[in-house]
Amino acid sequence: MTITEKILALHAGVDKVSPGDLIEVKVDMALANDITAPLAIETFEKIGTKKVFDNEKIALVADHFVPNKDIPSAQQVKLMRDFAGQHEIKNYFEGGESGIEHVILPEKGLVLPGQLIVGADSHTCTYGALGAFSTGVGSTDLGAVMATGEIWLKVPPTIRVEYDGSLPPNVVGKDLILYTIGLLGVEGALYCALEFAGEVIKKLPMSQRFTMANMAVEAGGKNGIIEPDEITLEYVAERSSEKPLIVKGDRDAKYEKTVKIMVDEIEPQVAFPHSPANVYPVSKVGHISLDQVFIGSCTNGWLEDLRDAASILKGRKVARGLRLIVIPGSPWIYKKAIQEGIIEALLDAGAVIGPPCCGPCLGGHMGVLAEGEKALSTTNRNFIGRMGHPKSEVYLSNPLIAAASAVLGRIGAPDEL
Amino acid sequence: MKFQGKVWKFGDDIDTDLIIPARYLNISDGSELARHCFADIRPDFAKDVSSGDILVAGRNFGCGSSREHAPLAIREAGVSVIIAKSFARIFYRNAFNIGLPLLESEEAAEGILEGEQVAVDLTRGECKSIVSGKIYTARPIPDFMRQLIKAGGLVDYIRGGERKL
C-alpha cells in the first residue's frame, strides 16, 4: 500500500484498502474557519447531537476576515466563538493567538505524522507535508464530523512525483509545485493522492514541504503527502510531546502513475492569470508591470519565506507606485521576524505589514485589487477576481521572485537587481 | 428522480470564486448567497434563473475553495441538477451533502446547448433534449450518493439513521 492507503486503512480499522474503496474513518483533528464554521455549526445543530465528539480534536480558527472587516464577518466569528465556548473547544484561536489555520496547527504541534485530519478549507492538504493524511471538505461534512468524529472517504489512487537533481539558485518548493501543476494541469490529479518524493524532497526544509502539499489541491488532488523523515521528526519534536506515528509506503505499493522530474534546468516559475497551471519560467515572462506584491498566506507565509523576502529587500526600496503587503502566517512567525530584523528590513523597504490572517489571498480583506490592476502574489490561486475586481490580474511566484519584483516594479528575478 | 428545466451553459474550470466571489463569504444565508451566484461572470444569472433550471459545464466544475457557499448558492438559486464533464472533488461531496445532484457526462456536456429544455432521469443516468429528442447517458451515481439526495442531504441522512455504509 502507499502511505496514503496505509493511513486510511489504519483509521478505518482494516488491514488493507484499495483505490476506489468507500471507507469510514475516525479523524484525529477536525478544522474550520470563520467562513466555513458557521455553516458547519448549523449542520451540527440540525443533526441534534448535544456534544461534540471530542473537544480536544476540533480546531476553530478565526483567520479569513479578521480582525473583523465588517458587521457580517463579526457576526460569523461571534457565532464560532459562542459555539467554541459552549462546547469548551480547546483549540479555538482568535485575536493575538490566531494566525493562518494551516500555519498555526503544525506550529502548535496539533497535527502529527500518521494522523488523519479533515478541515473545512481546501488547503487542509497542507499537513501532508508532515506525513499525515489531510484533506479539505465542506461545512456539512465538517458539521457531521464534529458530531460523530467520523467521515466516509473514497480511497484515492496515488500519483507519485519524484524530484531528482540539484535545485538551481532561487528555485524553491513553490517552483517545484507550480512546475508540477503546470505539467499535470489543474485536474491532472483529480480525485487522486499526490505523493512527493525523491532526493530533492528529502533535502527540503519543512516550510517548502508545506508549500508543496498545500497546493496539491490546485492540481485537483485529494491530498498531498510526503513520507516523514529526520527533518519531519525534528520539526514535530520541537512542537509536540506526543510520539509521532511514522507511516511509510510499501516498496511494492501500486501507483496510478509515477512522474519523474529532473530539477537541474528548472527556473523560478510564474503562474499567469487565471490558472495556477498557466506557468512560465521567469526568464520568459516579458515586461509585466505591477501595482501590488503580496507575500504571505498558507502557501508562503512561513518564517523562511519572510527571510527570503528580506534577503532581497534589505537595503532596497519598493518601486514607486507599487504596494508591497507582507503578512506573517502566525504571531510566532511575526515575533521571530521582528527578532531577526526581518520586519525592520521590510518596513524600511516600504512594505505594509499586516496582522496574521488570510485576508488578501482571497480578496476578502486588506489588499483588494481595483479594476485593471496587476498583482504578483505568493499565494496559491490566481482565478478570475481572486484578489478583487474581476478585471484585475494575479500572478503567482515564490517569495524571492515576489520581493525582487516589488523592487523592479515588474515581474523579474533577484539577479536583475 | 426526474428533473426538467432550461439549460445554462458554462465552460471548463469554473472555480468556486466564480460561483460565489469571496467578498460575499461574510454571508452564510443561502437565499442571500443565491442573489450573488456567478456575480462576476454572468451577472444576469441570479435574476433570470428559474426554479428547476439545469447547469451544464465542462471539466473540473467547482475547483478551488472548499466553500460550501458555492453549491448552496446554486441550489438556492433554483438549479435542480448540474451536468459536467467532471467535477472538483470537494465540490462533488459538498453538492451531494446538501442534496444537489451532479451528473458526469462528456457527451451531454458537449451536445446540450444553452437555453435548451432538458429532462434528467437521475436513477437511469439519462439526459434528454426535449426539442431534438436526443438522449445522452451519464456515469451512474453510486447508490450511496442517490440515497443522500433522496434523504435531502447528509443531515437528514444521518438523522434517518442510515449513516453506516
Contacts between the chains, C-beta under 8 A, distances in Angstrom:
chain1	res1	chain2	res2	distance
A	22	B	142	7.9
A	22	B	144	6.7
A	22	B	165	5.7
A	23	B	165	7.7
A	24	B	164	7.4
A	24	B	165	5.6
A	35	B	25	4.8
A	35	B	26	7.9
A	35	B	67	6.5
A	35	B	69	7.8
A	36	B	66	6.6
A	36	B	67	6.8
A	36	B	68	7.1
A	38	B	28	4.4
A	39	B	28	5.5
A	39	B	68	5.5
A	39	B	69	7.4
A	39	B	72	7.6
A	42	B	28	7.3
A	43	B	154	7.5
A	43	B	155	5.7
A	46	B	155	4.7
A	46	B	159	7.8
A	47	B	155	5.9
A	47	B	158	5.6
A	47	B	159	6.4
A	48	B	159	6.9
A	64	B	25	7.3
A	65	B	25	7.7
A	65	B	26	5.8
A	69	B	26	7.5
A	70	B	26	6.2
A	72	B	26	3.9
A	72	B	27	6.0
A	73	B	26	4.1
A	76	B	26	6.3
A	76	B	28	6.7
A	119	B	66	7.8
A	120	B	66	5.7
A	120	B	68	7.7
A	121	B	65	7.7
A	121	B	66	5.4
A	122	B	64	6.7
A	122	B	65	5.1
A	122	B	66	4.2
A	122	B	90	5.9
A	124	B	66	7.7
A	136	B	66	4.3
A	136	B	90	5.2
A	137	B	66	6.4
A	137	B	90	6.4
A	137	B	93	6.3
A	137	B	94	7.8
A	138	B	66	5.5
A	138	B	67	7.6
A	138	B	68	3.9
A	138	B	71	7.8
A	138	B	90	6.1
A	138	B	93	6.2
A	138	B	94	3.5
A	138	B	97	6.2
A	139	B	68	4.4
A	139	B	94	7.8
A	140	B	68	6.2
A	140	B	94	6.7
A	140	B	97	4.0
A	140	B	98	5.9
A	140	B	153	6.9
A	140	B	154	5.0
A	140	B	155	6.8
A	141	B	93	6.2
A	141	B	94	7.5
A	141	B	97	6.0
A	141	B	154	7.0
A	143	B	155	7.7
A	144	B	154	5.7
A	144	B	155	7.6
A	144	B	158	6.0
A	147	B	158	7.6
A	148	B	158	7.6
A	148	B	163	7.7
A	152	B	144	8.0
A	152	B	165	5.9
A	186	B	13	5.9
A	186	B	60	6.1
A	186	B	63	6.2
A	187	B	13	7.7
A	187	B	59	5.9
A	187	B	60	4.2
A	187	B	63	7.1
A	187	B	86	6.4
A	187	B	88	7.5
A	190	B	60	6.8
A	190	B	86	6.3
A	190	B	88	7.1
A	190	B	89	6.7
A	191	B	89	5.5
A	217	B	90	7.9
A	220	B	60	6.6
A	220	B	63	6.8
A	220	B	88	6.3
A	220	B	89	6.8
A	222	B	89	5.6
A	275	B	13	6.8
A	362	B	17	7.5
A	362	B	22	4.1
A	362	B	25	7.7
A	362	B	65	7.4
A	363	B	21	7.4
A	363	B	22	5.3
A	363	B	23	6.6
A	364	B	22	4.8
A	364	B	23	6.7
A	364	B	25	6.8
A	368	B	23	8.0
A	381	B	15	7.8
A	381	B	17	7.4
A	381	B	64	6.4
A	383	B	15	4.7
A	383	B	17	4.5
A	383	B	18	6.8
A	383	B	64	6.2
A	384	B	15	7.9
A	384	B	17	7.0
A	384	B	18	6.1
A	384	B	40	6.7
A	384	B	41	7.2
A	385	B	17	5.9
A	385	B	18	7.3
A	385	B	21	5.6
A	385	B	40	5.0
A	386	B	17	5.5
A	386	B	22	7.7
A	390	B	21	7.8
A	390	B	40	3.9
A	390	B	41	7.5
